[in-house]
Amino acid sequence: MGDPTGFMKHDRKTPTMRPVPVRILDWNEVYEPFDEAELKTQASRCMDCGIPFCNSGCPLGNLIPDWNDLVYRDDWKAASERLHATNNFPEFTGRLCPAPCEGSCVLGVHEPPVTIKQVEIEIIERAFAEGWVTPIVPSVKTGKSVAVIGSGPAGLAVAQQLTRAGHDVTVFERAPSIGGLLRYGIPEFKMEKRFIDRRLEQMEAEGTVFRTGVNVGVDITTAELQGDFDAVVLAAGATQWRDLPIPGRDAEGVYQAMEFLPPANAVQLGELDEHPTSAEGKDVIIIGGGDTGADCLGTVLRHGASSVHQFEIMPEPPNERSEANPWPLWPLVLRTPSAHKEAIELVGHDVREYGINTVEFEKDANGHVSSLKTVRVESQVVDGRPTFVPIDGSEASFPAQMVLLAMGFTGPEKSPLISDLGVELTNRGNVDRTLEYSTNVDGVFVCGDMGRGQSLIVWAIAEGRACAAAVDAALMGETGLPVPVTPHDMPLR
């Protein structure tokens, strides 16, 4: 390492966020630029640890100590090459991945871990600025064709890898623009969509074809698809949202998060003039404490909600690891994303409510949601199974004219795409696959959330890369593409 004692001399630092009163007036990313000298200092905190657990904590197997050393030595081009050796889209993971690599950083055993994500972002931004990110056009074409269904991170990764291997790849997307949840689910303030567009320009120059506004199974039959292509890759994600079937669920004003977030992004993209269900002036309650709930929170704050609460049925996480959650496992600790920091400054307190369960949506005379009946709960083991038990006397009512359900996803949608192809599903509703990412249907493969279930962007890209190797081997008899993960690999988080 460039400075093997850097971790002893420097504390962890992360970028400064733009002032809350300023950033909630726009949809731009929340962070200020990070000083280059400070970034090198942060890179110097990477220890000469012998066994870099960050590599195994990252499903992509990113060469993290290599980049840190190269950044410290001011060799940015070599750092970019190391970065792209394992990751097709570091500009996405650097902004959106929760960084299991940092959770497994050896320095993190006793000190705050290395700021791996920020180093990643700065490397890729320097690479684009210097013109080092160029199309990688295959020197030989195979004559084989592959259809990829879905244009999220898994679909884009498998498409880019297969295109570079010489295959003719067409990506089908039912939305008006390419990107899947990267474009329509992730708010602009977490990742501006220009970062997607510039990567798509590279992919198109390499030869990948994109067809938008095509719902496979409806606009084009699966039989036509199988007849036109030598292989089909399913990468449409796990978009079947989890519902809350309690009394009053039919009330107006109760929306799924993915009914609310895509129009917000569509407005920023110029596809809509205004949001059809703005949160402006409303008392909003978000049910679900994960990343999607935080995305909803930042969005309703920018709409100008009158008030907001976020409900989470789980207890509040601790501030530090518990004994049952040792390093290098993902640290199950309290985190405060940028949207929650905005709410704290605007409202004066954290809007999250832990250990609370909604039991009824109350409606007004017009059938619109007016309030939520809730009860506090505690986790207990009943008949050998963990469950949430109501706490007597903890009933309460919260006013709400808008409710957003952000409780996660249960698997891929049960669409004509799945039924017409005849692919088998697991008992959890995901598309079943072998260790080679193949389904029970000859020539049909699956990767990402559609096979794994709801997971992280870094797992989607890793599976896309590995699936590309499986498809290439099936078409050509052998492959030189990398296989970072198998379908049965489990995360450290």
Residue, then its C-alpha position, 0 to 999 in steps of 0.5 A: m500500500g502507498d501508505p501502510t500507516g494511513f489508517m493510523k493517521h487519518d479519520r474517515k470522512t465522507p462528502t458534505m451534503r448540500p444545505v437542506p433548505v437548498r437541496i429540497l428545492d431541486w432534484n439534483e444529487v445531494y452531495e457537494p464535490f469531494d476534494e481530490a487531496e482529501l480523497k487520496t487521504q481517504a484512500s491511504r486509510c486502506m490497510d495492508c491487511g493481508i486478506p482483504f475481506c472487502n473483496s469477498g464482501c463485494p459480490l463482484g469481487n472488486l479489487i478494492p485495495d488495488w484502486n485505493d493504492l493507485v488513487y493514492r499514487d495518483d495513477w487514476k487511469a490504472a485505477s479505472e482499469r482495475l475498477h472496470a475489470t470487475n464492474n460494468f457500472p461503477e457509477f451506479t454502484g458507487r451511488l446506490c449500493p449500500a456497500p457490503c464491502e465497507g461492512s466487511c472492511v478489516l479496518g471496520v473491526h475497530e475503526p470506521p471503515v474505508t470510504i470505498k464507495q466514494v473512491e469508486i465514484e471519484i475514479i469513474e467520474r475521472a475516467f469519464a472526464e478524461g475520456w478513458v471510458t470508450p466503447i469496447v467493440p468486439s473484433v469478431k462476431t459470433g453470428k449468435s443472437v440474444a434477447v434480454i428482457g428487462s433493462g435494469p442493472a442485471g439486464l444491462a450487465v448481461a447485455q454488455q458482456l454478451t455484446r462484447a463477446g461478439h453476440d448480437v444482443t437486443v434489450f427489450e424494455r416495456a417502459p418508454s426509456i431504458g434503465g428499469l428501476l434505475r431510471y423510474g424507481i431511484p429518485e434523481f436526488k440519489m442518482e441523476k439519470r444523465f449517468i445512465d444515459r452516458r453509459l447507454e451511449q457506450m453500449e449502443a456504440e458497442g452494438t447493443v440494440f435497445r427496444t423500448g415500449v415493448n411488453v414481451g408476452v403482450d406486444i411480442t409473443t414469447a414464441e416469436l422471441q424464441g424463434d428470432f433469437d438463439a437465447v433469451v435472458l430474463a432480467a425483468g426484476a422482482t417487481q411484484w410489490r407486497d401489499l397490506p390487506i387490512p380494513g380500508r385498503d380500498a381507500e383512495g389515497v393509498y398507493q404502492a411506492m412504485e405507483f408513486l415514485p415512477p411518475a415523480n421521475a417521469v416529471q424530471l425526465g419530461e415524460l409528464d408535466e406534473h405528478p398525478t398524485s402530488a404529496e403537496g400539502k398532505d399529511v403523508i405516512i410511509i409504511g416500510g423502513g427500507d431504501t424504497g421508503a427513504d426514496c418516498l420520503g425524500t420525494v414527498l419532502r420535495h413535493g411540500a408535504s404538510s407532515v410525514h411519518q414513516f412506519e417500521i414494524m421492526p424494532e429500532p436498530p442499535n447504534e453499534r453491532s450486537e454480539a450476534n452480528p459480528w464483523p464481517l457480516w453486514p452491520l445491522v445498525l441504525r442508519t440515517p439516509s439523506a432523506h431522513k436528515e432532511a426530515i430531521e432538519l425540516v421537522g425537528h425530529d426523526v420521522r421514523e416510528y419503530g415497532i408499529n403496525t397499521v391495523e386499519f385505513e380509516k376513510d372519510a365520507n368520500g372514501h378517501v383515506s383520512s387516518l391510520k389506526t395503529v398499535r405498537v408491537e414487540s417481537q416474541v417467539v410464539d409456538g417456536r416462531p418469531t412474531f409481532v405481538p400487540i402491546d396492550g393500550s398502545e393503540a393510536s391514530f395518525p392523520a393521513q391524506m396519503v399513504l405510501l406502501a413501501m414494504g418490499f417485493t415478493g418476486p417477479e410479476k406473474s405476467p404472460l412473459i412467465s406463463d407463456l414461456g412455461v418457466e418453473l418457479t420456486n416456492r418463493g415465486n422466483v424463476d427457478r434456475t440451475l447453477e448455469y442460470s438456465t431455466n427448465v426451458d431450453g435456451v432461456f436463462v434468468c439472472g438478477d432479482m427475477g431469479r434471486g428475489q429482491s436484492l442489491i444492485v451489486w448482486a444484480i450486476a454480478e449475476g448479470r456478468a455470471c449469466a452472460a458467461a453461462v449464455d456464452a458457454a451454451l452458445m459457443g461451447e466455451t467462454g472466457l467471460p468471468v463468473p463472479v457468483t453462482p445462483h446459490d451464493m449467499p450475501l454476507r448481509 
